[in-house]
């Protein structure tokens, strides 16, 4: 048993398929006796900010307490985190956050115009945060550097195309597991498939 606790928040259209890296990561962490939360967010095909916010806040409340708290978000949940993080009391903030494959504001506006995207929110002081994304992503028309600069955090660019989901080969993902367990950013350099 570890003193670490992990929260995984999924993206748009994600019904938590077993093939997705988040499901695989949750299962692996549970096998290793690391407490992990991986909730199904409401209406994943037609989400509203308020409904997702309510669940995220409840999950963060359950994550609070002693020990290291780690959050990994994917896609739309990156935007959710950026929106709610500044309002959180310190006791609810995770120590480390990975924003995996965040969409760009323009792409999000095309798909979910009513889901608020706060640009230029400085997340650097709220937790040890980074963006992790492919060089090319169908949900982002900007560079990884530009995506990470929106929130004033470092970015880790993984070569290739894709949205870092099971549809482009991200089931079991050694990099995500290694970073979750160690916090070492060198983990993102591991093979990404």
C-alpha positions as CSV (number, residue, x, y, z in Angstrom):
1,X,0.0,0.0,0.0
2,X,1.2,3.5,-0.8
3,X,0.5,6.9,0.6
4,X,-0.2,8.1,-3.0
5,X,-3.8,8.6,-4.3
6,X,-4.7,9.1,-7.9
7,X,-7.6,10.6,-9.8
8,X,-8.2,10.0,-13.5
9,X,-10.7,12.2,-15.4
10,X,-11.7,11.3,-18.9
11,X,-12.6,13.3,-22.0
12,X,-15.6,13.9,-24.3
13,X,-17.3,10.8,-25.6
14,X,-15.3,8.5,-23.3
15,X,-17.4,5.8,-21.6
16,X,-14.3,4.4,-20.0
17,X,-13.5,1.6,-22.4
18,X,-11.2,-1.1,-21.1
19,X,-8.8,-0.5,-24.0
20,X,-8.2,3.1,-23.0
21,X,-4.9,4.0,-21.2
22,X,-6.9,5.5,-18.2
23,X,-8.7,2.2,-17.6
24,X,-5.5,0.2,-18.0
25,X,-3.7,2.6,-15.6
26,X,-6.4,2.4,-13.0
27,X,-6.3,-1.4,-13.2
28,X,-2.5,-1.5,-12.9
29,X,-2.5,0.9,-9.9
30,X,-5.2,-1.1,-8.2
31,X,-3.1,-4.3,-8.7
32,X,-0.2,-2.4,-7.1
33,X,-2.5,-1.3,-4.2
34,X,-2.4,2.4,-5.1
35,X,-5.8,4.0,-4.4
36,X,-7.2,5.3,-7.6
37,X,-10.5,7.0,-8.6
38,X,-11.7,6.8,-12.2
39,X,-15.3,8.1,-12.3
40,X,-17.7,8.1,-15.2
41,X,-18.4,11.7,-15.8
42,X,-22.1,12.6,-16.6
43,X,-23.4,12.6,-20.2
44,X,-19.9,12.0,-21.7
45,X,-21.3,12.5,-25.3
46,X,-23.0,15.8,-24.4
47,X,-21.4,17.1,-21.3
48,X,-22.1,20.3,-19.5
49,X,-19.5,22.2,-17.5
50,X,-21.6,22.4,-14.3
51,X,-22.3,18.6,-14.2
52,X,-18.7,17.7,-14.8
53,X,-17.5,20.3,-12.3
54,X,-19.8,18.9,-9.6
55,X,-18.4,15.4,-10.0
56,X,-14.8,16.6,-10.3
57,X,-15.2,18.6,-7.0
58,X,-16.7,15.6,-5.2
59,X,-13.9,13.3,-6.4
60,X,-11.2,15.9,-5.4
61,X,-12.9,16.1,-2.0
62,X,-12.5,12.3,-1.6
63,X,-8.9,12.6,-2.8
64,X,-8.1,15.2,-0.1
65,X,-6.0,14.4,2.9
66,X,-2.5,13.2,3.7
67,X,-0.1,11.7,1.2
68,X,0.7,12.6,-2.4
69,X,-2.3,13.3,-4.6
70,X,-1.9,12.9,-8.4
71,X,-4.4,13.9,-11.1
72,X,-4.3,12.8,-14.8
73,X,-6.8,14.4,-17.1
74,X,-7.5,13.6,-20.7
75,X,-8.8,15.9,-23.4
76,X,-11.9,17.8,-22.2
77,X,-11.1,17.2,-18.6
78,X,-7.9,19.2,-19.1
79,X,-10.2,22.2,-19.8
80,X,-12.3,21.3,-16.8
81,X,-9.3,21.2,-14.6
82,X,-8.0,24.6,-15.8
83,X,-11.4,26.1,-15.2
84,X,-11.9,24.8,-11.6
85,X,-8.3,24.7,-10.3
86,X,-8.0,28.5,-9.5
87,X,-11.2,28.3,-7.3
88,X,-10.1,25.3,-5.2
89,X,-8.9,25.6,-1.6
90,X,-5.3,24.3,-1.2
91,X,-6.5,21.2,0.6
92,X,-8.3,20.0,-2.5
93,X,-5.4,20.6,-4.9
94,X,-3.4,17.6,-6.1
95,X,0.4,17.8,-5.8
96,X,0.9,16.8,-9.4
97,X,-1.2,17.1,-12.6
98,X,-0.8,15.8,-16.1
99,X,-2.9,17.4,-18.7
100,X,-3.0,14.8,-21.5
101,X,-3.9,15.8,-25.0
102,X,-5.8,19.0,-24.2
103,X,-8.0,20.3,-27.1
104,X,-7.4,23.8,-28.4
105,X,-10.0,26.6,-27.7
106,X,-10.9,26.8,-31.4
107,X,-11.5,23.0,-31.7
108,X,-13.5,22.9,-28.5
109,X,-15.6,25.8,-29.6
110,X,-16.5,23.9,-32.8
111,X,-17.7,20.8,-30.8
112,X,-18.9,22.2,-27.5
113,X,-19.4,25.9,-27.8
114,X,-21.0,26.2,-24.3
115,X,-18.2,24.5,-22.5
116,X,-16.0,27.3,-21.1
117,X,-12.3,27.3,-22.0
118,X,-10.3,29.8,-19.9
119,X,-7.2,30.7,-21.8
120,X,-4.1,32.2,-20.2
121,X,-4.9,30.8,-16.7
122,X,-1.7,30.4,-14.8
123,X,-1.8,26.9,-13.4
124,X,1.9,26.8,-12.5
125,X,1.4,28.0,-8.9
126,X,-1.5,25.6,-8.2
127,X,0.2,22.2,-8.6
128,X,3.2,20.7,-10.3
129,X,1.5,20.6,-13.8
130,X,2.5,19.7,-17.3
131,X,0.9,19.2,-20.7
132,X,1.6,15.9,-22.5
133,X,0.5,15.7,-26.2
134,X,1.4,14.4,-29.6
135,X,3.0,16.6,-32.2
136,X,-0.2,16.5,-34.2
137,X,-3.6,16.0,-32.6
138,X,-7.0,16.2,-34.5
139,X,-8.4,18.2,-31.5
140,X,-5.6,20.8,-31.5
141,X,-4.4,23.0,-34.3
142,X,-1.7,24.6,-32.3
143,X,1.8,23.4,-31.2
144,X,2.3,21.6,-27.9
145,X,4.3,24.6,-26.8
146,X,1.4,26.9,-27.5
147,X,-1.0,24.6,-25.8
148,X,1.1,24.5,-22.6
149,X,1.7,28.2,-22.6
150,X,-2.0,28.8,-22.4
151,X,-1.7,27.6,-18.8
152,X,1.9,28.6,-18.1
153,X,3.1,25.0,-17.6
154,X,5.8,22.9,-19.2
155,X,4.9,20.8,-22.2
156,X,6.1,17.3,-23.3
157,X,5.7,16.7,-27.0
158,X,5.4,13.1,-28.0
159,X,6.2,12.4,-31.7
160,X,3.5,11.4,-34.1
161,X,-0.2,11.9,-34.6
162,X,-3.1,11.1,-32.4
163,X,-5.2,12.1,-29.4
164,X,-3.4,9.7,-27.0
165,X,-6.4,7.4,-26.6
166,X,-7.0,3.7,-27.3
167,X,-8.0,4.5,-30.9
168,X,-4.4,5.5,-31.7
169,X,-2.8,2.7,-29.6
170,X,-2.8,4.0,-26.1
171,X,-4.0,1.1,-23.9
172,X,-1.4,0.1,-21.5
173,X,0.9,3.1,-21.4
174,X,4.3,2.7,-19.6
175,X,5.0,6.4,-19.6
176,X,1.8,7.3,-17.8
177,X,2.4,4.6,-15.2
178,X,6.0,5.6,-14.6
179,X,5.2,9.3,-14.3
180,X,2.2,8.6,-12.0
181,X,4.4,6.5,-9.6
182,X,7.6,8.6,-9.7
183,X,6.7,12.1,-10.9
184,X,9.8,12.0,-13.1
185,X,9.2,13.8,-16.4
186,X,11.8,11.6,-18.1
187,X,9.0,9.0,-18.0
188,X,7.3,10.7,-20.9
189,X,10.3,9.7,-23.1
190,X,9.4,6.0,-22.8
191,X,7.8,4.3,-25.7
192,X,4.4,5.8,-26.1
193,X,2.3,2.8,-27.4
